[in-house]
Amino acid sequence: MFSLFLSVKMILKILKSRYFLSVVALVLWLLFFDKNDVFTQMELIKKCDKLKNEKQYYIDEIAANNANLYDLKNNKKSLETFSREKYLMKRENEDVYVFVTK
């Protein structure tokens, strides 16, 4: 029982120590009040991951567009199909009907 009382006394002495209080204050400051606190860092990490995913999406889109561009430059049939579908171009003596679905 005496040793328990002694250890409680020692723990209270440590808790009242200015060094311990300084460390606790510093940790609290860094965790919650600093400009670069933990929560801000977590948001920045999420934003970075999102931007990496968007970067991969745009890289894939650029590759697909380059493939389509190569196909349009080298294949007359695909160029004609693209111009008819996208820009509603037509040949002489043709009528174009556009069906709009909702």
C-alpha positions in Angstrom: 0.0 0.0 0.0 2.9 2.3 0.8 4.4 1.7 -2.6 1.1 2.5 -4.3 0.9 5.8 -2.4 4.5 6.5 -3.3 3.9 5.9 -7.0 0.8 8.1 -7.0 2.9 10.8 -5.3 5.5 10.4 -7.9 3.0 10.5 -10.8 1.5 13.7 -9.4 4.9 15.2 -9.1 5.6 14.3 -12.8 2.3 15.7 -13.9 3.0 19.0 -12.1 6.4 19.3 -13.6 6.9 22.3 -15.9 8.7 20.1 -18.5 5.8 17.7 -18.7 3.3 20.5 -18.9 5.5 22.2 -21.6 5.5 18.9 -23.7 1.8 18.5 -23.3 1.2 22.1 -24.3 3.4 21.7 -27.4 1.7 18.5 -28.4 -1.7 20.1 -28.1 -0.6 23.1 -30.1 0.8 21.0 -32.9 -2.3 18.7 -33.0 -5.0 21.3 -32.9 -3.9 25.0 -33.2 -1.0 25.1 -35.6 -1.4 26.1 -39.2 -0.3 22.6 -40.3 -2.3 20.6 -37.7 -3.2 17.0 -38.1 -6.6 17.6 -39.6 -5.2 19.9 -42.3 -2.6 17.4 -43.2 -5.2 14.6 -43.5 -7.3 16.9 -45.8 -4.2 17.6 -47.9 -3.4 13.9 -48.2 -7.0 13.2 -49.4 -6.8 16.1 -51.9 -3.4 14.8 -53.2 -4.9 11.3 -53.7 -7.9 12.8 -55.6 -5.6 14.8 -57.8 -3.5 11.6 -58.6 -6.7 9.8 -59.6 -7.7 12.8 -61.8 -4.2 12.8 -63.4 -4.5 9.2 -64.3 -8.0 9.8 -65.8 -6.7 12.6 -68.0 -3.7 10.6 -69.1 -6.1 7.8 -70.2 -8.3 10.4 -72.0 -5.3 11.9 -73.8 -4.2 8.4 -75.0 -7.8 7.7 -76.2 -8.0 11.0 -78.0 -4.6 10.5 -79.6 -5.8 7.1 -80.9 -8.9 8.7 -82.3 -7.0 11.5 -83.9 -4.6 9.0 -85.5 -7.6 7.0 -86.8 -9.2 10.1 -88.2 -6.0 11.2 -90.0 -5.4 7.8 -91.6 -8.8 6.3 -92.3 -11.2 8.1 -94.7 -14.2 6.0 -93.6 -13.8 6.9 -90.0 -13.4 10.6 -90.9 -16.6 10.5 -92.9 -18.4 8.7 -90.1 -17.1 11.2 -87.5 -18.0 14.2 -89.5 -21.5 12.9 -90.2 -22.3 12.0 -86.6 -20.6 14.9 -84.8 -21.1 17.8 -87.2 -24.1 16.6 -89.1 -22.3 17.0 -92.5 -23.9 15.4 -95.5 -23.2 14.7 -99.2 -24.9 16.4 -102.1 -28.5 15.5 -102.6 -28.8 14.0 -99.1 -31.2 14.9 -96.3 -30.2 14.5 -92.7 -32.7 13.6 -90.0 -31.7 14.0 -86.4 -33.6 12.0 -83.8 -33.4 13.5 -80.3 -34.2 11.1 -77.5 -35.0 12.2 -74.0 
